[in-house]
Amino acid sequence: MRKKLRKKLSATFSSAELNLIYNSFDVIGDIAIIKVPNGNIVNAEKVASQIMAVHRNVKTVFAQTSPILGDFRVRDLRLLAGEDKTSTKYRESGCVFAVDVEKCYFSPRLSHERLRIASLVKGGETVVNMFSGVGCFSIVIAKTVSQTKVFSIDVNPIAVQYMEENVRINRVYSKVIPLLGDSKDIINAQLQGKADRVLMPLPEKALEYLPYAVSALKKPNGWIHYYDFQHATGNEKPVEKTKLKVAQKLDSLGVGYIFAFSRVVRSTGPNWYQTALDIQVTSLPSKF
């Protein structure tokens, strides 16, 4: 399918433009979203028509016309082709997710990461997902692991509405508990010392919220899955740069820890990377 689309586009775009297009379009259910090549809407409309010709299931194509911004992590979209709708259903790892791609954060590019984290969760664990969006990490965990409970928090009320719908769709009623609000406030009010494992899939705020993730853990230890956006050039290693700043923060909190696993999840732009750390917390300070 990808080769067929590349062949169709090769008559219109240079190799460099083709690489840009391939690195910047996603198919979510029956909706495709592309970043406009060089800001050219005419070119984007050509790409949209070819996507719909090759991907017969795609009913709508949007151009993303702004970065993902704000506490709700949303973006501006411009209709290029097909039906004028922003809601769809996306299938992944035996789960179905309803999502509004304009009003909620969602990335299909984290599918491997969601399944990887689910494979680490043990039966009987309590998980706190601090930035859950429409509930993808939470529901994949609940569908994969027996006898687990996931407190699934998001500040976006529309995302929480979709999360509640996704709990119903995937029949994980007693395993995923949707919570609306700022995760630091919810942890302070009701989840301190409750979690075996904390997920932090919001790179922009992870460092700021790390003390609250620590406070959510049960004593004497637990796990934090931490995500970051990191700039790295030349011989710099993005994962090592992430480790350094996280280590400084945990040291200042008096937390004992081991970086058990780390990886680059994906490239997000020239010299920019999304990184992941699996942090095993081995001791907690008395103040927590």
BALOBA-1460 file (C-alpha; in Angstrom, 3 decimals):
// residues 288
<rec num="1" residu="m" x="0.000" y="0.000" z="0.000"/>
<rec num="2" residu="r" x="2.775" y="2.450" z="0.935"/>
<rec num="3" residu="k" x="4.784" y="1.555" z="-2.185"/>
<rec num="4" residu="k" x="1.726" y="2.096" z="-4.342"/>
<rec num="5" residu="l" x="1.126" y="5.536" z="-2.834"/>
<rec num="6" residu="r" x="4.793" y="6.498" z="-3.207"/>
<rec num="7" residu="k" x="4.688" y="5.525" z="-6.891"/>
<rec num="8" residu="k" x="1.599" y="7.681" z="-7.488"/>
<rec num="9" residu="l" x="3.152" y="10.672" z="-5.743"/>
<rec num="10" residu="s" x="6.583" y="10.351" z="-7.356"/>
<rec num="11" residu="a" x="5.371" y="12.009" z="-10.553"/>
<rec num="12" residu="t" x="4.473" y="15.160" z="-8.601"/>
<rec num="13" residu="f" x="6.997" y="15.436" z="-5.775"/>
<rec num="14" residu="s" x="10.765" y="15.290" z="-5.408"/>
<rec num="15" residu="s" x="12.420" y="12.579" z="-3.306"/>
<rec num="16" residu="a" x="12.917" y="15.058" z="-0.458"/>
<rec num="17" residu="e" x="9.247" y="16.074" z="-0.551"/>
<rec num="18" residu="l" x="8.180" y="12.435" z="-0.669"/>
<rec num="19" residu="n" x="10.172" y="11.692" z="2.475"/>
<rec num="20" residu="l" x="8.577" y="14.687" z="4.183"/>
<rec num="21" residu="i" x="5.100" y="13.505" z="3.228"/>
<rec num="22" residu="y" x="5.750" y="9.946" z="4.411"/>
<rec num="23" residu="n" x="7.072" y="11.163" z="7.739"/>
<rec num="24" residu="s" x="4.133" y="13.458" z="8.357"/>
<rec num="25" residu="f" x="0.873" y="11.710" z="7.560"/>
<rec num="26" residu="d" x="-1.176" y="9.359" z="9.706"/>
<rec num="27" residu="v" x="-4.266" y="7.281" z="9.091"/>
<rec num="28" residu="i" x="-6.568" y="7.146" z="12.128"/>
<rec num="29" residu="g" x="-9.594" y="4.979" z="11.431"/>
<rec num="30" residu="d" x="-11.101" y="6.392" z="8.239"/>
<rec num="31" residu="i" x="-9.404" y="9.799" z="8.621"/>
<rec num="32" residu="a" x="-5.963" y="10.735" z="7.257"/>
<rec num="33" residu="i" x="-4.026" y="13.745" z="8.549"/>
<rec num="34" residu="i" x="-1.054" y="15.224" z="6.711"/>
<rec num="35" residu="k" x="1.298" y="18.086" z="7.401"/>
<rec num="36" residu="v" x="1.282" y="20.420" z="4.430"/>
<rec num="37" residu="p" x="4.438" y="19.970" z="2.305"/>
<rec num="38" residu="n" x="6.231" y="23.340" z="2.434"/>
<rec num="39" residu="g" x="2.969" y="24.936" z="3.535"/>
<rec num="40" residu="n" x="1.526" y="24.467" z="0.017"/>
<rec num="41" residu="i" x="-2.209" y="23.701" z="0.156"/>
<rec num="42" residu="v" x="-2.302" y="22.887" z="-3.577"/>
<rec num="43" residu="n" x="0.317" y="20.189" z="-3.055"/>
<rec num="44" residu="a" x="-1.546" y="18.973" z="0.013"/>
<rec num="45" residu="e" x="-4.735" y="18.573" z="-2.002"/>
<rec num="46" residu="k" x="-2.841" y="16.461" z="-4.540"/>
<rec num="47" residu="v" x="-1.539" y="14.250" z="-1.743"/>
<rec num="48" residu="a" x="-5.042" y="13.972" z="-0.271"/>
<rec num="49" residu="s" x="-6.571" y="12.763" z="-3.531"/>
<rec num="50" residu="q" x="-3.881" y="10.104" z="-3.930"/>
<rec num="51" residu="i" x="-4.264" y="8.935" z="-0.321"/>
<rec num="52" residu="m" x="-7.980" y="8.408" z="-0.875"/>
<rec num="53" residu="a" x="-7.310" y="6.597" z="-4.150"/>
<rec num="54" residu="v" x="-4.878" y="4.161" z="-2.506"/>
<rec num="55" residu="h" x="-6.419" y="3.842" z="0.967"/>
<rec num="56" residu="r" x="-9.998" y="2.962" z="0.065"/>
<rec num="57" residu="n" x="-11.072" y="2.976" z="3.713"/>
<rec num="58" residu="v" x="-10.136" y="6.657" z="4.119"/>
<rec num="59" residu="k" x="-13.203" y="8.899" z="3.920"/>
<rec num="60" residu="t" x="-11.655" y="12.195" z="5.049"/>
<rec num="61" residu="v" x="-8.278" y="13.890" z="4.638"/>
<rec num="62" residu="f" x="-7.188" y="16.882" z="6.714"/>
<rec num="63" residu="a" x="-4.135" y="19.097" z="6.660"/>
<rec num="64" residu="q" x="-2.657" y="19.830" z="10.062"/>
<rec num="65" residu="t" x="-2.186" y="23.596" z="10.041"/>
<rec num="66" residu="s" x="-0.807" y="24.186" z="13.551"/>
<rec num="67" residu="p" x="1.425" y="22.384" z="16.025"/>
<rec num="68" residu="i" x="-0.155" y="20.387" z="18.829"/>
<rec num="69" residu="l" x="-0.613" y="23.033" z="21.509"/>
<rec num="70" residu="g" x="-2.041" y="23.800" z="24.937"/>
<rec num="71" residu="d" x="-3.066" y="21.752" z="27.940"/>
<rec num="72" residu="f" x="-5.553" y="19.831" z="25.795"/>
<rec num="73" residu="r" x="-2.858" y="18.923" z="23.206"/>
<rec num="74" residu="v" x="-5.015" y="19.756" z="20.171"/>
<rec num="75" residu="r" x="-4.231" y="21.023" z="16.664"/>
<rec num="76" residu="d" x="-5.937" y="22.995" z="13.928"/>
<rec num="77" residu="l" x="-7.124" y="21.021" z="10.904"/>
<rec num="78" residu="r" x="-8.203" y="22.071" z="7.400"/>
<rec num="79" residu="l" x="-10.381" y="19.795" z="5.290"/>
<rec num="80" residu="l" x="-8.677" y="18.761" z="2.034"/>
<rec num="81" residu="a" x="-10.905" y="15.985" z="0.705"/>
<rec num="82" residu="g" x="-13.856" y="13.795" z="1.620"/>
<rec num="83" residu="e" x="-16.402" y="14.075" z="4.402"/>
<rec num="84" residu="d" x="-16.239" y="17.009" z="6.810"/>
<rec num="85" residu="k" x="-16.020" y="15.030" z="10.052"/>
<rec num="86" residu="t" x="-13.427" y="14.738" z="12.799"/>
<rec num="87" residu="s" x="-14.670" y="11.724" z="14.783"/>
<rec num="88" residu="t" x="-13.705" y="8.169" z="13.920"/>
<rec num="89" residu="k" x="-12.930" y="4.751" z="15.381"/>
<rec num="90" residu="y" x="-9.419" y="3.335" z="15.398"/>
<rec num="91" residu="r" x="-8.412" y="-0.282" z="16.016"/>
<rec num="92" residu="e" x="-5.221" y="-1.353" z="17.744"/>
<rec num="93" residu="s" x="-4.050" y="-4.405" z="19.738"/>
<rec num="94" residu="g" x="-7.525" y="-5.907" z="19.895"/>
<rec num="95" residu="c" x="-9.043" y="-2.631" z="21.139"/>
<rec num="96" residu="v" x="-11.335" y="-0.068" z="19.505"/>
<rec num="97" residu="f" x="-10.910" y="3.630" z="20.260"/>
<rec num="98" residu="a" x="-13.441" y="6.341" z="19.476"/>
<rec num="99" residu="v" x="-11.681" y="9.669" z="19.038"/>
<rec num="100" residu="d" x="-12.222" y="13.179" z="17.742"/>
<rec num="101" residu="v" x="-8.938" y="14.008" z="16.009"/>
<rec num="102" residu="e" x="-9.521" y="17.763" z="16.292"/>
<rec num="103" residu="k" x="-10.679" y="17.963" z="19.918"/>
<rec num="104" residu="c" x="-8.525" y="15.257" z="21.548"/>
<rec num="105" residu="y" x="-4.882" y="14.245" z="21.449"/>
<rec num="106" residu="f" x="-4.223" y="10.973" z="19.636"/>
<rec num="107" residu="s" x="-1.192" y="9.427" z="17.929"/>
<rec num="108" residu="p" x="-1.210" y="6.048" z="16.161"/>
<rec num="109" residu="r" x="2.592" y="6.228" z="16.215"/>
<rec num="110" residu="l" x="2.635" y="5.165" z="19.858"/>
<rec num="111" residu="s" x="0.982" y="1.787" z="19.224"/>
<rec num="112" residu="h" x="4.201" y="-0.169" z="19.816"/>
<rec num="113" residu="e" x="4.878" y="1.783" z="22.996"/>
<rec num="114" residu="r" x="1.385" y="1.131" z="24.332"/>
<rec num="115" residu="l" x="1.762" y="-2.606" z="23.789"/>
<rec num="116" residu="r" x="5.290" y="-2.584" z="25.230"/>
<rec num="117" residu="i" x="4.126" y="-0.967" z="28.454"/>
<rec num="118" residu="a" x="1.162" y="-3.332" z="28.718"/>
<rec num="119" residu="s" x="3.553" y="-6.283" z="28.476"/>
<rec num="120" residu="l" x="5.405" y="-5.001" z="31.572"/>
<rec num="121" residu="v" x="2.348" y="-4.640" z="33.814"/>
<rec num="122" residu="k" x="1.759" y="-7.585" z="36.155"/>
<rec num="123" residu="g" x="-1.609" y="-8.955" z="37.205"/>
<rec num="124" residu="g" x="-2.947" y="-7.285" z="40.316"/>
<rec num="125" residu="e" x="-1.042" y="-4.025" z="39.812"/>
<rec num="126" residu="t" x="-2.594" y="-0.593" z="40.246"/>
<rec num="127" residu="v" x="-1.568" y="1.861" z="37.535"/>
<rec num="128" residu="v" x="-1.918" y="5.643" z="37.422"/>
<rec num="129" residu="n" x="-1.937" y="7.128" z="33.910"/>
<rec num="130" residu="m" x="-1.332" y="10.837" z="34.469"/>
<rec num="131" residu="f" x="-2.026" y="12.041" z="30.903"/>
<rec num="132" residu="s" x="-4.375" y="9.517" z="29.356"/>
<rec num="133" residu="g" x="-6.119" y="11.298" z="26.465"/>
<rec num="134" residu="v" x="-8.928" y="9.062" z="25.202"/>
<rec num="135" residu="g" x="-7.555" y="6.162" z="27.244"/>
<rec num="136" residu="c" x="-5.371" y="4.224" z="24.801"/>
<rec num="137" residu="f" x="-2.521" y="3.245" z="27.139"/>
<rec num="138" residu="s" x="-5.011" y="2.523" z="29.922"/>
<rec num="139" residu="i" x="-7.338" y="0.345" z="27.869"/>
<rec num="140" residu="v" x="-4.574" y="-1.632" z="26.139"/>
<rec num="141" residu="i" x="-3.234" y="-2.434" z="29.621"/>
<rec num="142" residu="a" x="-6.684" y="-3.403" z="30.905"/>
<rec num="143" residu="k" x="-7.368" y="-5.663" z="27.912"/>
<rec num="144" residu="t" x="-3.930" y="-7.285" z="28.121"/>
<rec num="145" residu="v" x="-3.477" y="-7.796" z="31.874"/>
<rec num="146" residu="s" x="-5.806" y="-9.618" z="34.243"/>
<rec num="147" residu="q" x="-6.834" y="-8.186" z="37.603"/>
<rec num="148" residu="t" x="-5.393" y="-4.741" z="37.099"/>
<rec num="149" residu="k" x="-6.839" y="-1.312" z="37.835"/>
<rec num="150" residu="v" x="-5.881" y="1.844" z="35.933"/>
<rec num="151" residu="f" x="-6.718" y="5.318" z="37.218"/>
<rec num="152" residu="s" x="-6.858" y="7.192" z="33.912"/>
<rec num="153" residu="i" x="-6.572" y="10.981" z="34.223"/>
<rec num="154" residu="d" x="-6.919" y="13.793" z="31.696"/>
<rec num="155" residu="v" x="-7.590" y="17.521" z="31.935"/>
<rec num="156" residu="n" x="-9.527" y="17.695" z="28.634"/>
<rec num="157" residu="p" x="-13.266" y="17.075" z="29.297"/>
<rec num="158" residu="i" x="-13.915" y="15.982" z="25.710"/>
<rec num="159" residu="a" x="-11.073" y="13.453" z="25.881"/>
<rec num="160" residu="v" x="-12.529" y="12.088" z="29.115"/>
<rec num="161" residu="q" x="-15.953" y="11.749" z="27.459"/>
<rec num="162" residu="y" x="-14.349" y="9.685" z="24.699"/>
<rec num="163" residu="m" x="-12.399" y="7.728" z="27.301"/>
<rec num="164" residu="e" x="-15.659" y="6.834" z="29.049"/>
<rec num="165" residu="e" x="-17.089" y="5.712" z="25.706"/>
<rec num="166" residu="n" x="-13.976" y="3.635" z="25.038"/>
<rec num="167" residu="v" x="-14.273" y="1.964" z="28.430"/>
<rec num="168" residu="r" x="-17.772" y="0.888" z="27.394"/>
<rec num="169" residu="i" x="-16.740" y="-0.186" z="23.882"/>
<rec num="170" residu="n" x="-13.900" y="-2.344" z="25.205"/>
<rec num="171" residu="r" x="-15.821" y="-3.611" z="28.264"/>
<rec num="172" residu="v" x="-13.195" y="-2.678" z="30.846"/>
<rec num="173" residu="y" x="-15.683" y="-1.031" z="33.215"/>
<rec num="174" residu="s" x="-14.134" y="-2.028" z="36.533"/>
<rec num="175" residu="k" x="-10.519" y="-1.944" z="35.353"/>
<rec num="176" residu="v" x="-10.180" y="1.593" z="33.919"/>
<rec num="177" residu="i" x="-11.410" y="4.489" z="36.053"/>
<rec num="178" residu="p" x="-11.643" y="7.745" z="34.011"/>
<rec num="179" residu="l" x="-10.885" y="10.874" z="36.033"/>
<rec num="180" residu="l" x="-11.274" y="14.454" z="34.814"/>
<rec num="181" residu="g" x="-8.803" y="17.014" z="36.108"/>
<rec num="182" residu="d" x="-5.176" y="18.005" z="36.499"/>
<rec num="183" residu="s" x="-3.251" y="14.886" z="37.487"/>
<rec num="184" residu="k" x="-1.237" y="16.657" z="40.181"/>
<rec num="185" residu="d" x="-4.460" y="17.744" z="41.920"/>
<rec num="186" residu="i" x="-6.070" y="14.310" z="41.611"/>
<rec num="187" residu="i" x="-2.965" y="12.545" z="42.904"/>
<rec num="188" residu="n" x="-2.708" y="14.948" z="45.854"/>
<rec num="189" residu="a" x="-6.397" y="14.495" z="46.684"/>
<rec num="190" residu="q" x="-6.877" y="10.747" z="46.304"/>
<rec num="191" residu="l" x="-4.040" y="8.743" z="44.762"/>
<rec num="192" residu="q" x="-0.981" y="9.287" z="46.942"/>
<rec num="193" residu="g" x="0.680" y="5.967" z="47.713"/>
<rec num="194" residu="k" x="-1.783" y="3.990" z="45.551"/>
<rec num="195" residu="a" x="0.201" y="2.991" z="42.450"/>
<rec num="196" residu="d" x="2.556" y="0.180" z="41.575"/>
<rec num="197" residu="r" x="3.241" y="1.910" z="38.272"/>
<rec num="198" residu="v" x="2.812" y="5.447" z="36.911"/>
<rec num="199" residu="l" x="2.632" y="6.431" z="33.228"/>
<rec num="200" residu="m" x="3.702" y="9.900" z="32.077"/>
<rec num="201" residu="p" x="2.994" y="10.027" z="28.293"/>
<rec num="202" residu="l" x="3.096" y="13.831" z="28.067"/>
<rec num="203" residu="p" x="6.678" y="14.868" z="27.297"/>
<rec num="204" residu="e" x="6.001" y="18.596" z="27.610"/>
<rec num="205" residu="k" x="5.029" y="18.328" z="31.290"/>
<rec num="206" residu="a" x="6.707" y="15.154" z="32.487"/>
<rec num="207" residu="l" x="9.609" y="16.794" z="34.322"/>
<rec num="208" residu="e" x="7.334" y="19.314" z="36.066"/>
<rec num="209" residu="y" x="4.959" y="16.548" z="37.183"/>
<rec num="210" residu="l" x="7.616" y="14.006" z="38.179"/>
<rec num="211" residu="p" x="7.306" y="14.751" z="41.945"/>
<rec num="212" residu="y" x="3.581" y="13.910" z="41.757"/>
<rec num="213" residu="a" x="4.343" y="10.647" z="39.960"/>
<rec num="214" residu="v" x="6.728" y="9.753" z="42.776"/>
<rec num="215" residu="s" x="4.108" y="10.606" z="45.416"/>
<rec num="216" residu="a" x="1.579" y="8.303" z="43.725"/>
<rec num="217" residu="l" x="3.805" y="5.254" z="44.187"/>
<rec num="218" residu="k" x="3.317" y="2.674" z="46.907"/>
<rec num="219" residu="k" x="6.176" y="2.310" z="49.358"/>
<rec num="220" residu="p" x="8.862" y="1.090" z="49.194"/>
<rec num="221" residu="n" x="9.129" y="1.007" z="45.415"/>
<rec num="222" residu="g" x="7.462" y="1.014" z="42.020"/>
<rec num="223" residu="w" x="7.828" y="1.991" z="38.363"/>
<rec num="224" residu="i" x="7.565" y="5.258" z="36.436"/>
<rec num="225" residu="h" x="7.346" y="5.273" z="32.631"/>
<rec num="226" residu="y" x="8.632" y="8.683" z="31.616"/>
<rec num="227" residu="y" x="8.484" y="10.318" z="28.161"/>
<rec num="228" residu="d" x="10.423" y="13.318" z="26.895"/>
<rec num="229" residu="f" x="11.114" y="15.396" z="23.802"/>
<rec num="230" residu="q" x="14.849" y="15.860" z="23.443"/>
<rec num="231" residu="h" x="17.001" y="17.889" z="21.101"/>
<rec num="232" residu="a" x="20.278" y="16.248" z="20.088"/>
<rec num="233" residu="t" x="22.845" y="17.127" z="17.439"/>
<rec num="234" residu="g" x="26.188" y="15.726" z="16.337"/>
<rec num="235" residu="n" x="27.453" y="13.145" z="18.808"/>
<rec num="236" residu="e" x="24.786" y="13.935" z="21.418"/>
<rec num="237" residu="k" x="22.594" y="11.038" z="22.498"/>
<rec num="238" residu="p" x="18.970" y="12.016" z="23.170"/>
<rec num="239" residu="v" x="18.380" y="9.218" z="25.670"/>
<rec num="240" residu="e" x="21.443" y="10.169" z="27.706"/>
<rec num="241" residu="k" x="20.319" y="13.811" z="27.787"/>
<rec num="242" residu="t" x="16.915" y="12.699" z="29.090"/>
<rec num="243" residu="k" x="18.529" y="10.516" z="31.739"/>
<rec num="244" residu="l" x="20.681" y="13.405" z="32.936"/>
<rec num="245" residu="k" x="17.830" y="15.825" z="33.577"/>
<rec num="246" residu="v" x="15.610" y="13.143" z="35.144"/>
<rec num="247" residu="a" x="18.463" y="12.023" z="37.395"/>
<rec num="248" residu="q" x="18.981" y="15.598" z="38.577"/>
<rec num="249" residu="k" x="15.280" y="15.900" z="39.431"/>
<rec num="250" residu="l" x="15.059" y="12.553" z="41.246"/>
<rec num="251" residu="d" x="18.264" y="13.240" z="43.153"/>
<rec num="252" residu="s" x="16.850" y="16.563" z="44.329"/>
<rec num="253" residu="l" x="13.760" y="14.722" z="45.603"/>
<rec num="254" residu="g" x="15.841" y="12.164" z="47.502"/>
<rec num="255" residu="v" x="14.507" y="9.253" z="45.443"/>
<rec num="256" residu="g" x="16.432" y="6.028" z="44.894"/>
<rec num="257" residu="y" x="16.119" y="4.764" z="41.319"/>
<rec num="258" residu="i" x="17.477" y="2.650" z="38.481"/>
<rec num="259" residu="f" x="17.088" y="3.416" z="34.789"/>
<rec num="260" residu="a" x="16.020" y="-0.102" z="33.864"/>
<rec num="261" residu="f" x="15.346" y="0.555" z="30.171"/>
<rec num="262" residu="s" x="15.519" y="3.459" z="27.735"/>
<rec num="263" residu="r" x="14.867" y="4.011" z="24.046"/>
<rec num="264" residu="v" x="14.247" y="6.534" z="21.324"/>
<rec num="265" residu="v" x="10.568" y="6.116" z="20.487"/>
<rec num="266" residu="r" x="10.626" y="8.147" z="17.265"/>
<rec num="267" residu="s" x="12.032" y="11.181" z="15.524"/>
<rec num="268" residu="t" x="9.713" y="14.190" z="15.809"/>
<rec num="269" residu="g" x="11.617" y="16.683" z="13.647"/>
<rec num="270" residu="p" x="15.126" y="17.686" z="12.599"/>
<rec num="271" residu="n" x="17.355" y="16.778" z="15.573"/>
<rec num="272" residu="w" x="14.318" y="16.248" z="17.823"/>
<rec num="273" residu="y" x="13.380" y="12.885" z="19.367"/>
<rec num="274" residu="q" x="10.789" y="11.386" z="21.647"/>
<rec num="275" residu="t" x="12.503" y="9.299" z="24.318"/>
<rec num="276" residu="a" x="11.220" y="6.832" z="26.903"/>
<rec num="277" residu="l" x="12.643" y="5.812" z="30.275"/>
<rec num="278" residu="d" x="11.443" y="2.900" z="32.419"/>
<rec num="279" residu="i" x="12.458" y="4.021" z="35.910"/>
<rec num="280" residu="q" x="12.484" y="1.533" z="38.768"/>
<rec num="281" residu="v" x="12.081" y="3.487" z="41.998"/>
<rec num="282" residu="t" x="13.920" y="1.629" z="44.765"/>
<rec num="283" residu="s" x="13.343" y="3.973" z="47.696"/>
<rec num="284" residu="l" x="11.130" y="6.927" z="48.534"/>
<rec num="285" residu="p" x="11.880" y="9.857" z="50.822"/>
<rec num="286" residu="s" x="9.969" y="10.037" z="54.073"/>
<rec num="287" residu="k" x="8.042" y="13.144" z="52.980"/>
<rec num="288" residu="f" x="6.171" y="11.060" z="50.420"/>
